[in-house]
Amino acid sequence: MLCSLYIENIAVIKSLSLELGGGFTVLTGGTGAGKSVIIDAISMISGAKAQPQLIRTGEERAKVSALFTGIDERTAALLSELGVNVTDGELEAERTFSADGKSTARLGGKSVSQSTMRRAMAHILSINGQSESLSLKTGEAQLALIDDYSESGALLAEYGAAYAEYTEAKSEVEAVEALSREGALAADLLSYQVKEIDAARLRAGEEEELRMEAGRLRSGEKITKLANYVYRASYRNEKGASASYLAERAASALEQLTEYSPDAASDAEKLRSISYELEDIARRTYQTFDLGGSADIDPAERLEEIEDRLDIIRRLERKYGADIPAVLAHRAEAAKKLDAIENNEERILEAKARLERAEARVLAAGGALSARRREGSGRMTARICEVLEGLDMPKVKIEVRFTDCGITPSGLENAEIYISANAGEDVRPLALAASGGELSRVMLAIKSVGSDRSGESTIIYDEIDTGVSGSTSGKIGRRLRECSKAAQIICVTHSAQIASLADTHLLISKHERDGRTETTVTELSGEARIDEIARIIGGINVTETQKKAARELIAEGKSSTNTK
């Protein structure tokens, strides 16, 4: 249950600490006192979107924190699946938000996303107001109610998995059939691309080699001159001694000095090694740059061949990729697609077979889900009617009508609740037939019959008495008190009959301090509670007659409690 609540800097609330007990609690107070602000603050804890406009004027940030106790093991296990840890049945929740729109959420001292907070708190807390009543008019909400009451969670999960497989298989069939339609034209194009790239016989690194060779050919005279210089200077020189010759001569001289120097022998060996290296460099240069003129190739002809080859490579790169590896990768992908097209008939048969299997599975899962829904809806409507009879709707009739809709994410059928609130009237869709007061009572009945399944430890009703008369309000109050045996019930009300039945009565009031309006909460008992209920009965000026009526309501509430 919601054990304590702290609100800071939200609308008319500067700082408010609220301690709450179990059972049935009501919040009353004048218009604008701050009742709705408290509900808005609890909504923030439930994961609702932060609203910077609610921040108290002149403040930069607002905060709401709450402590929930008595969380059972089943709910704790569900929260654990969301990464939220419950300690000794307790969970702290906190929400802060600032004027610039930034918001943070924490559960159990750990930062969580707004989505996680909303999903986690749904297991603990339920807030029901006019917007929630109106949501009952939608088919999605009505189907969800049926699923909740029917305990269809496992069947829904099974159907969801089957539906995912079905949609994947269906998409595959559509893809291979589209490929088949486009296959002939695509195959011709892909085949042409593969043949064109294959005909070029590209080789990785080829382009760089050709560019280097072309560069040598364009600078042939300069290269030959430099290469000849390297060759002559290093090894063969008709006009003078070469470096290798001089190194060899120096090595021989050093060998003759070995008896006079301990290093002479090793130095001679080094010089002789240098001589050999110079000779090797010279020979490589001679061969690399064809200084002997043995190659029977015309440089101009060879340069033309290279340019033609580079033109082919550049043309393929413009069409298929930035470089040779990219062109070859395109060729591999084109060949893969071509193979898929050529073998597409077999793929179509395989995909259709998979789709048939997936469709059979989703229909079987959907059939089981449909049967559970139909069986559960009958029990649910019977129980709701039973509760509504005690809420001044004795002639109410409710039924659920299912219509087949094929395979959809939510099942094989749509569901709509039909209602007749009065004798002699045909049932009509809930969205069209129920008034505001009737819709509130239907919502209360639904929450009543589902409270033992939901696991929610705290249920909040915001002005559930809207649109109903005094006698009906009393019956709503008794139903709320009955529900409080299974869960903590908190109700914002303007009904004296409902307020008189509460275990705890909290008065929300506002006053001025230092030129600013602030909200306070006071727990009422004795004469103070009588005065507040009398105010609700009669308005601003409370009379003794109204006080007497208030005492009678409180006494009647206690009496009905003691007789149960």
C-alpha positions as CSV (number, residue, x, y, z in Angstrom):
1,M,0.0,0.0,0.0
2,L,1.0,3.7,-0.3
3,C,2.4,4.3,3.1
4,S,3.8,7.9,2.7
5,L,3.8,10.6,0.1
6,Y,6.0,13.7,-0.1
7,I,5.2,16.5,-2.6
8,E,7.4,19.6,-3.2
9,N,6.8,22.6,-5.4
10,I,3.8,21.4,-7.4
11,A,1.1,24.0,-8.1
12,V,-0.3,25.3,-4.8
13,I,1.7,22.7,-2.8
14,K,5.0,24.1,-1.5
15,S,5.9,21.1,0.8
16,L,3.5,18.4,1.9
17,S,4.1,15.2,3.7
18,L,1.3,12.7,3.9
19,E,1.1,9.5,6.0
20,L,-1.5,7.0,4.8
21,G,-2.9,3.9,6.4
22,G,-4.7,0.9,4.9
23,G,-8.4,0.5,4.4
24,F,-10.6,3.2,3.0
25,T,-9.3,6.8,2.9
26,V,-11.2,9.8,1.5
27,L,-9.9,13.2,0.5
28,T,-12.3,16.1,0.6
29,G,-12.0,19.9,0.4
30,G,-13.2,22.9,-1.4
31,T,-12.7,23.7,-5.1
32,G,-9.1,24.5,-5.9
33,A,-7.8,23.3,-2.5
34,G,-5.3,21.0,-4.1
35,K,-7.0,17.6,-4.3
36,S,-6.4,17.2,-8.0
37,V,-2.8,18.3,-7.5
38,I,-2.2,15.4,-5.1
39,I,-3.6,13.0,-7.7
40,D,-1.4,14.6,-10.4
41,A,1.6,14.1,-8.1
42,I,0.7,10.4,-7.6
43,S,0.3,10.1,-11.3
44,M,3.9,11.3,-11.7
45,I,5.0,8.5,-9.4
46,S,3.0,6.1,-11.7
47,G,5.2,7.1,-14.6
48,A,2.9,9.8,-16.2
49,K,4.6,12.4,-18.4
50,A,6.2,15.2,-16.4
51,Q,4.4,18.5,-16.8
52,P,6.8,21.5,-16.2
53,Q,3.8,23.9,-16.1
54,L,2.8,22.3,-12.8
55,I,6.0,23.5,-11.1
56,R,5.1,26.1,-8.4
57,T,5.6,29.7,-9.6
58,G,9.1,30.9,-8.9
59,E,10.6,27.5,-8.4
60,E,13.0,25.6,-10.7
61,R,12.2,22.0,-9.9
62,A,9.6,19.8,-8.3
63,K,9.7,16.5,-6.5
64,V,7.4,13.7,-5.6
65,S,8.4,10.7,-3.5
66,A,6.5,7.8,-2.1
67,L,7.0,4.7,0.0
68,F,5.0,1.5,-0.7
69,T,4.9,-1.3,1.9
70,G,3.4,-4.7,2.1
71,I,4.3,-5.7,-1.4
72,D,3.7,-9.5,-1.8
73,E,6.1,-12.0,-3.3
74,R,4.2,-12.4,-6.5
75,T,4.3,-8.7,-7.2
76,A,7.9,-8.5,-6.1
77,A,8.8,-11.2,-8.7
78,L,7.1,-9.2,-11.4
79,L,9.0,-6.1,-10.4
80,S,12.2,-8.0,-10.4
81,E,11.7,-9.0,-14.1
82,L,11.8,-5.2,-14.8
83,G,15.0,-4.8,-12.8
84,V,13.2,-3.3,-9.8
85,N,14.2,-4.8,-6.5
86,V,11.8,-4.9,-3.5
87,T,13.4,-5.0,0.0
88,D,11.4,-6.5,2.8
89,G,8.2,-5.8,1.0
90,E,9.0,-2.1,0.6
91,L,9.7,0.1,-2.4
92,E,10.7,3.7,-2.6
93,A,9.6,5.7,-5.7
94,E,10.8,9.2,-6.6
95,R,10.2,11.6,-9.5
96,T,11.9,15.0,-10.0
97,F,11.4,17.3,-12.9
98,S,12.5,20.8,-13.7
99,A,11.2,23.8,-15.6
100,D,13.4,23.1,-18.6
101,G,11.6,19.8,-19.1
102,K,14.2,17.5,-17.7
103,S,12.9,14.6,-15.6
104,T,14.4,11.8,-13.5
105,A,12.8,8.7,-12.1
106,R,14.0,6.3,-9.4
107,L,12.7,3.1,-8.0
108,G,14.4,1.4,-5.0
109,G,17.1,4.0,-5.1
110,K,18.0,3.1,-8.7
111,S,17.5,5.3,-11.8
112,V,15.0,3.9,-14.2
113,S,13.3,5.1,-17.4
114,Q,9.8,6.6,-17.4
115,S,8.6,3.6,-19.3
116,T,10.0,1.2,-16.6
117,M,8.5,3.3,-13.8
118,R,5.1,3.2,-15.6
119,R,5.3,-0.6,-16.1
120,A,6.5,-1.3,-12.6
121,M,3.9,0.9,-10.8
122,A,1.1,-0.7,-12.8
123,H,1.6,-3.8,-10.6
124,I,1.2,-1.7,-7.4
125,L,-1.0,1.3,-8.1
126,S,-4.1,2.1,-10.1
127,I,-5.5,5.6,-10.6
128,N,-9.0,5.9,-11.9
129,G,-10.7,9.1,-12.9
130,Q,-12.9,10.5,-15.6
131,S,-10.3,9.9,-18.3
132,E,-10.0,6.2,-17.2
133,S,-13.8,5.9,-17.3
134,L,-13.9,7.3,-20.8
135,S,-11.1,4.8,-21.9
136,L,-13.6,2.0,-21.1
137,K,-15.4,3.1,-24.3
138,T,-12.6,1.9,-26.5
139,G,-12.6,-1.6,-27.9
140,E,-8.9,-2.1,-27.0
141,A,-9.6,-1.3,-23.4
142,Q,-12.6,-3.6,-23.3
143,L,-10.6,-6.4,-24.8
144,A,-7.9,-5.8,-22.3
145,L,-10.4,-6.0,-19.4
146,I,-11.7,-9.4,-20.7
147,D,-8.1,-10.7,-21.0
148,D,-7.3,-9.5,-17.4
149,Y,-10.4,-11.1,-16.0
150,S,-10.0,-14.3,-18.0
151,E,-6.3,-14.6,-16.9
152,S,-5.2,-14.9,-20.5
153,G,-1.7,-13.8,-20.0
154,A,0.0,-17.1,-21.0
155,L,-2.3,-17.6,-24.0
156,L,-1.6,-14.0,-25.1
157,A,2.1,-14.6,-24.9
158,E,1.8,-17.8,-26.9
159,Y,-0.4,-16.0,-29.5
160,G,2.1,-13.1,-29.6
161,A,5.0,-15.4,-30.4
162,A,2.9,-17.2,-33.1
163,Y,1.8,-13.9,-34.6
164,A,5.4,-12.7,-34.8
165,E,6.4,-15.9,-36.6
166,Y,3.4,-15.5,-38.9
167,T,4.2,-11.9,-39.9
168,E,7.8,-12.8,-40.5
169,A,6.8,-15.7,-42.8
170,K,4.3,-13.6,-44.6
171,S,6.9,-10.9,-45.2
172,E,9.2,-13.5,-46.6
173,V,6.6,-14.8,-49.0
174,E,5.9,-11.3,-50.2
175,A,9.6,-10.7,-50.7
176,V,10.3,-13.8,-52.8
177,E,7.1,-13.2,-54.8
178,A,8.2,-9.7,-55.5
179,L,11.6,-11.0,-56.6
180,S,9.9,-13.4,-58.9
181,R,7.9,-10.7,-60.6
182,E,11.0,-8.6,-61.1
183,G,13.2,-11.6,-61.7
184,A,13.5,-11.7,-65.5
185,L,14.6,-8.1,-65.9
186,A,16.8,-8.2,-62.8
187,A,18.4,-11.5,-63.9
188,D,19.4,-10.0,-67.3
189,L,20.9,-7.0,-65.6
190,L,22.7,-9.0,-62.9
191,S,24.1,-11.5,-65.4
192,Y,25.4,-8.7,-67.6
193,Q,27.2,-7.1,-64.6
194,V,28.8,-10.4,-63.6
195,K,30.0,-11.1,-67.1
196,E,31.3,-7.6,-67.6
197,I,33.3,-7.7,-64.4
198,D,34.6,-11.2,-65.1
199,A,35.7,-10.3,-68.6
200,A,38.0,-7.6,-67.1
201,R,39.9,-10.2,-65.0
202,L,40.6,-7.7,-62.3
203,R,43.3,-8.4,-59.7
204,A,43.6,-6.7,-56.3
205,G,46.5,-4.3,-56.4
206,E,46.7,-4.2,-60.2
207,E,45.7,-0.6,-60.5
208,E,48.5,0.7,-58.3
209,E,51.1,-1.5,-60.1
210,L,49.9,-0.1,-63.5
211,R,50.0,3.5,-62.4
212,M,53.6,3.0,-61.1
213,E,54.7,1.3,-64.4
214,A,53.1,4.1,-66.4
215,G,54.9,6.7,-64.3
216,R,58.2,4.9,-65.1
217,L,57.5,4.8,-68.8
218,R,56.5,8.5,-68.9
219,S,59.9,9.4,-67.2
220,G,61.9,6.8,-69.1
221,E,65.0,8.9,-70.0
222,K,65.3,10.4,-66.5
223,I,64.8,7.0,-64.9
224,T,67.4,5.3,-67.2
225,K,69.9,8.1,-66.4
226,L,69.4,7.7,-62.7
227,A,69.5,4.0,-62.8
228,N,72.7,3.9,-64.8
229,Y,74.2,6.3,-62.3
230,V,73.3,4.0,-59.5
231,Y,74.6,1.0,-61.4
232,R,77.9,2.6,-62.4
233,A,78.5,4.2,-59.0
234,S,77.8,1.0,-57.1
235,Y,79.4,-1.6,-59.3
236,R,80.5,-1.1,-62.9
237,N,82.2,2.2,-63.9
238,E,84.3,2.4,-67.1
239,K,85.5,5.9,-66.2
240,G,86.6,5.3,-62.7
241,A,86.4,3.2,-59.6
242,S,82.9,2.2,-58.3
243,A,81.8,2.1,-54.7
244,S,81.9,-1.7,-54.5
245,Y,85.4,-1.8,-56.0
246,L,86.7,0.7,-53.6
247,A,85.0,-1.1,-50.7
248,E,86.7,-4.3,-51.8
249,R,90.1,-2.6,-52.1
250,A,89.7,-1.1,-48.6
251,A,88.8,-4.5,-47.2
252,S,92.0,-6.0,-48.6
253,A,94.0,-3.2,-47.2
254,L,92.5,-3.7,-43.7
255,E,93.3,-7.4,-43.8
256,Q,96.9,-6.5,-44.1
257,L,96.6,-4.4,-41.0
258,T,95.2,-7.1,-38.7
259,E,98.5,-7.7,-36.9
260,Y,98.6,-4.0,-36.0
261,S,94.9,-3.5,-35.0
262,P,92.5,-5.9,-33.2
263,D,89.5,-4.3,-35.1
264,A,91.0,-4.5,-38.5
265,A,89.7,-8.0,-39.3
266,S,86.1,-7.3,-38.4
267,D,86.2,-4.0,-40.2
268,A,87.6,-5.7,-43.3
269,E,84.7,-8.2,-43.1
270,K,82.2,-5.3,-42.9
271,L,83.6,-3.5,-45.9
272,R,83.6,-6.7,-47.9
273,S,79.9,-7.2,-46.9
274,I,79.2,-3.7,-48.0
275,S,80.9,-4.4,-51.3
276,Y,78.6,-7.4,-51.9
277,E,75.4,-5.4,-50.9
278,L,76.4,-2.6,-53.3
279,E,76.9,-5.2,-56.1
280,D,73.4,-6.7,-55.3
281,I,71.8,-3.2,-55.4
282,A,73.5,-2.6,-58.7
283,R,72.3,-5.9,-60.3
284,R,68.7,-5.3,-59.1
285,T,68.7,-1.8,-60.5
286,Y,70.1,-3.2,-63.8
287,Q,67.3,-5.8,-64.1
288,T,64.5,-3.6,-62.8
289,F,65.1,-0.8,-65.2
290,D,66.3,-3.0,-68.1
291,L,69.5,-1.2,-68.5
292,G,70.7,-4.0,-70.9
293,G,68.0,-3.2,-73.3
294,S,67.0,-6.9,-73.5
295,A,63.2,-6.3,-73.3
296,D,61.6,-6.4,-76.6
297,I,58.9,-3.9,-75.7
298,D,58.3,-0.5,-77.2
299,P,57.8,2.0,-74.3
300,A,55.2,4.0,-76.2
301,E,53.3,0.8,-77.0
302,R,53.4,-0.4,-73.5
303,L,52.3,3.0,-72.1
304,E,49.3,2.8,-74.5
305,E,48.4,-0.7,-73.3
306,I,48.5,0.5,-69.7
307,E,46.3,3.5,-70.3
308,D,43.8,1.3,-72.1
309,R,43.8,-1.1,-69.1
310,L,43.4,1.8,-66.6
311,D,40.5,3.1,-68.7
312,I,38.7,-0.3,-68.3
313,I,39.3,-0.3,-64.6
314,R,38.1,3.3,-64.2
315,R,34.9,2.6,-66.1
316,L,34.1,-0.4,-63.9
317,E,34.8,1.7,-60.8
318,R,32.5,4.4,-61.9
319,K,29.7,1.8,-62.4
320,Y,30.3,-0.6,-59.5
321,G,32.6,0.8,-56.8
322,A,35.3,3.2,-55.7
323,D,38.2,0.7,-56.3
324,I,38.9,-2.8,-57.5
325,P,38.0,-4.5,-54.1
326,A,34.6,-2.7,-54.2
327,V,34.0,-3.7,-57.8
328,L,34.8,-7.3,-57.0
329,A,32.4,-7.1,-53.9
330,H,29.7,-5.8,-56.2
331,R,30.3,-8.8,-58.5
332,A,29.9,-11.2,-55.6
333,E,26.7,-9.6,-54.4
334,A,25.3,-9.6,-58.0
335,A,26.1,-13.3,-58.3
336,K,24.4,-14.0,-55.0
337,K,21.2,-12.2,-56.1
338,L,21.3,-13.9,-59.5
339,D,21.6,-17.3,-57.8
340,A,18.6,-16.3,-55.6
341,I,16.5,-15.4,-58.7
342,E,17.4,-18.5,-60.6
343,N,16.4,-20.7,-57.6
344,N,13.5,-18.5,-56.6
345,E,10.7,-21.0,-57.4
346,E,12.2,-23.3,-54.8
347,R,12.4,-20.5,-52.3
348,I,8.7,-19.5,-53.0
349,L,7.6,-23.1,-52.2
350,E,9.7,-23.2,-49.0
351,A,8.4,-19.7,-47.9
352,K,4.8,-20.7,-48.6
353,A,5.2,-23.9,-46.7
354,R,6.6,-22.0,-43.7
355,L,3.7,-19.5,-43.9
356,E,1.2,-22.3,-43.9
357,R,2.8,-23.8,-40.8
358,A,2.9,-20.4,-39.1
359,E,-0.7,-19.6,-40.0
360,A,-1.8,-22.9,-38.6
361,R,0.0,-22.2,-35.3
362,V,-1.3,-18.6,-35.0
363,L,-4.9,-19.8,-35.7
364,A,-4.5,-22.6,-33.1
365,A,-3.2,-20.1,-30.5
366,G,-5.8,-17.6,-31.5
367,G,-8.5,-20.2,-31.1
368,A,-7.5,-21.1,-27.6
369,L,-7.3,-17.4,-26.7
370,S,-10.8,-16.8,-28.2
371,A,-12.3,-19.7,-26.2
372,R,-10.7,-18.3,-23.0
373,R,-12.1,-14.8,-23.7
374,R,-15.6,-16.0,-24.5
375,E,-15.7,-18.2,-21.4
376,G,-14.2,-15.4,-19.2
377,S,-16.4,-12.7,-20.6
378,G,-19.6,-14.5,-19.5
379,R,-18.4,-14.9,-15.9
380,M,-17.1,-11.3,-15.9
381,T,-20.3,-9.7,-17.1
382,A,-22.4,-11.8,-14.7
383,R,-20.2,-10.6,-11.8
384,I,-20.2,-6.9,-13.0
385,C,-24.1,-7.0,-13.2
386,E,-24.2,-8.4,-9.6
387,V,-22.1,-5.5,-8.4
388,L,-24.0,-2.9,-10.4
389,E,-27.3,-4.1,-8.9
390,G,-26.0,-3.0,-5.6
391,L,-25.1,0.4,-7.1
392,D,-28.7,1.4,-8.1
393,M,-28.6,-0.3,-11.5
394,P,-30.9,-3.3,-10.7
395,K,-32.1,-3.8,-14.2
396,V,-28.7,-3.6,-15.9
397,K,-27.8,-6.0,-18.6
398,I,-24.3,-6.4,-19.9
399,E,-23.0,-8.7,-22.6
400,V,-19.9,-8.9,-24.7
401,R,-20.1,-9.3,-28.5
402,F,-17.2,-10.7,-30.4
403,T,-16.7,-10.2,-34.1
404,D,-14.1,-12.1,-36.2
405,C,-11.4,-9.8,-37.6
406,G,-8.9,-12.2,-39.0
407,I,-5.3,-12.4,-37.8
408,T,-4.3,-9.2,-35.9
409,P,-1.7,-8.4,-33.2
410,S,-4.4,-8.7,-30.5
411,G,-6.1,-11.9,-31.6
412,L,-8.7,-13.2,-34.0
413,E,-11.6,-11.1,-32.9
414,N,-12.7,-7.7,-31.7
415,A,-14.7,-7.3,-28.5
416,E,-17.3,-4.7,-27.5
417,I,-19.2,-4.4,-24.3
418,Y,-23.0,-3.8,-24.7
419,I,-25.1,-2.5,-21.9
420,S,-28.7,-1.7,-21.1
421,A,-29.0,0.3,-17.9
422,N,-32.8,0.4,-17.6
423,A,-35.6,-2.1,-18.0
424,G,-37.1,-2.4,-21.4
425,E,-34.2,-1.0,-23.3
426,D,-32.1,-2.9,-25.8
427,V,-28.5,-3.3,-25.1
428,R,-26.3,-0.8,-26.9
429,P,-22.5,-0.3,-27.1
430,L,-21.1,1.0,-23.9
431,A,-19.6,3.9,-25.8
432,L,-23.1,5.1,-26.7
433,A,-25.4,3.9,-23.9
434,A,-23.7,4.8,-20.6
435,S,-24.0,8.2,-19.0
436,G,-21.2,9.7,-17.0
437,G,-22.6,8.4,-13.7
438,E,-23.3,5.0,-15.1
439,L,-19.8,4.8,-16.7
440,S,-18.2,5.6,-13.3
441,R,-20.2,2.8,-11.6
442,V,-19.3,0.4,-14.4
443,M,-15.7,1.2,-13.9
444,L,-16.0,0.7,-10.1
445,A,-17.7,-2.6,-10.7
446,I,-15.0,-3.7,-13.1
447,K,-12.3,-2.8,-10.6
448,S,-14.2,-4.5,-7.9
449,V,-14.5,-7.8,-9.7
450,G,-10.9,-7.6,-10.9
451,S,-9.2,-6.5,-7.7
452,D,-8.5,-10.0,-6.5
453,R,-6.6,-10.7,-9.8
454,S,-4.8,-7.5,-10.4
455,G,-2.5,-7.6,-7.4
456,E,-2.7,-3.8,-7.1
457,S,-2.2,-2.9,-3.4
458,T,-3.4,0.7,-3.9
459,I,-6.4,1.8,-5.9
460,I,-7.2,5.5,-6.2
461,Y,-10.6,6.8,-7.4
462,D,-10.8,10.5,-8.4
463,E,-14.4,11.8,-8.0
464,I,-16.1,8.5,-8.8
465,D,-19.3,10.0,-7.5
466,T,-19.6,12.5,-10.4
467,G,-23.1,12.4,-11.9
468,V,-24.7,10.2,-9.3
469,S,-27.3,11.0,-6.6
470,G,-26.8,11.0,-2.9
471,S,-28.4,7.5,-2.3
472,T,-26.3,6.0,-5.1
473,S,-23.2,7.7,-3.6
474,G,-23.8,5.8,-0.4
475,K,-23.9,2.5,-2.2
476,I,-20.7,3.4,-4.1
477,G,-19.2,4.2,-0.7
478,R,-20.2,0.9,0.7
479,R,-18.7,-0.9,-2.4
480,L,-15.5,1.1,-2.0
481,R,-15.3,0.1,1.7
482,E,-15.9,-3.5,0.8
483,C,-13.1,-3.3,-1.8
484,S,-10.8,-1.8,0.9
485,K,-10.7,-5.3,2.6
486,A,-8.5,-6.5,-0.3
487,A,-6.6,-3.3,-1.2
488,Q,-5.9,0.1,0.0
489,I,-8.6,2.4,-1.4
490,I,-8.1,6.2,-1.7
491,C,-11.0,8.3,-3.0
492,V,-11.3,12.0,-3.8
493,T,-14.9,12.8,-3.3
494,H,-17.5,15.5,-3.1
495,S,-20.1,13.1,-1.6
496,A,-21.0,13.3,2.1
497,Q,-22.3,9.7,1.9
498,I,-19.0,8.4,0.6
499,A,-16.9,10.5,3.0
500,S,-18.9,9.3,6.0
501,L,-18.0,5.7,5.3
502,A,-14.2,6.1,5.2
503,D,-11.8,4.7,7.8
504,T,-9.6,7.8,7.4
505,H,-10.9,11.2,6.4
506,L,-8.3,13.8,5.1
507,L,-9.2,17.4,4.6
508,I,-7.4,19.2,1.8
509,S,-7.4,23.0,2.4
510,K,-5.5,26.0,1.3
511,H,-4.4,29.1,3.1
512,E,-2.2,32.1,2.5
513,R,1.3,32.4,3.9
514,D,3.7,35.3,3.1
515,G,1.5,36.3,0.3
516,R,1.4,32.9,-1.3
517,T,-1.3,30.2,-1.4
518,E,-0.3,26.9,0.1
519,T,-2.1,23.5,0.5
520,T,-2.3,21.6,3.8
521,V,-3.7,18.2,4.7
522,T,-5.4,17.5,8.0
523,E,-6.8,14.2,9.2
524,L,-10.3,14.7,10.6
525,S,-12.0,13.1,13.5
526,G,-14.7,14.0,16.0
527,E,-16.4,17.4,15.5
528,A,-14.0,18.4,12.8
529,R,-15.1,15.5,10.6
530,I,-18.7,16.2,11.4
531,D,-18.2,19.9,10.3
532,E,-16.6,18.9,7.0
533,I,-19.3,16.4,6.1
534,A,-21.9,19.0,7.1
535,R,-20.2,21.4,4.8
536,I,-20.3,18.9,1.9
537,I,-24.0,18.5,2.6
538,G,-25.0,22.1,2.8
539,G,-22.3,24.4,1.4
540,I,-20.4,27.3,3.1
541,N,-22.8,28.1,6.0
542,V,-23.1,25.0,8.1
543,T,-26.3,24.6,10.2
544,E,-27.1,22.4,13.1
545,T,-29.5,20.5,10.9
546,Q,-26.6,19.7,8.5
547,K,-24.4,18.7,11.4
548,K,-27.1,16.4,12.7
549,A,-27.4,14.8,9.2
550,A,-23.6,14.4,9.2
551,R,-23.6,12.7,12.6
552,E,-26.3,10.3,11.3
553,L,-24.4,9.5,8.2
554,I,-21.2,8.7,10.2
555,A,-23.2,6.6,12.7
556,E,-25.0,4.8,9.9
557,G,-21.6,4.0,8.3
558,K,-20.2,2.7,11.6
559,S,-23.4,0.6,12.2
560,S,-23.2,-1.0,8.7
561,T,-19.6,-1.7,9.2
562,N,-20.2,-3.4,12.6
563,T,-23.0,-5.6,11.1
564,K,-20.8,-7.0,8.4
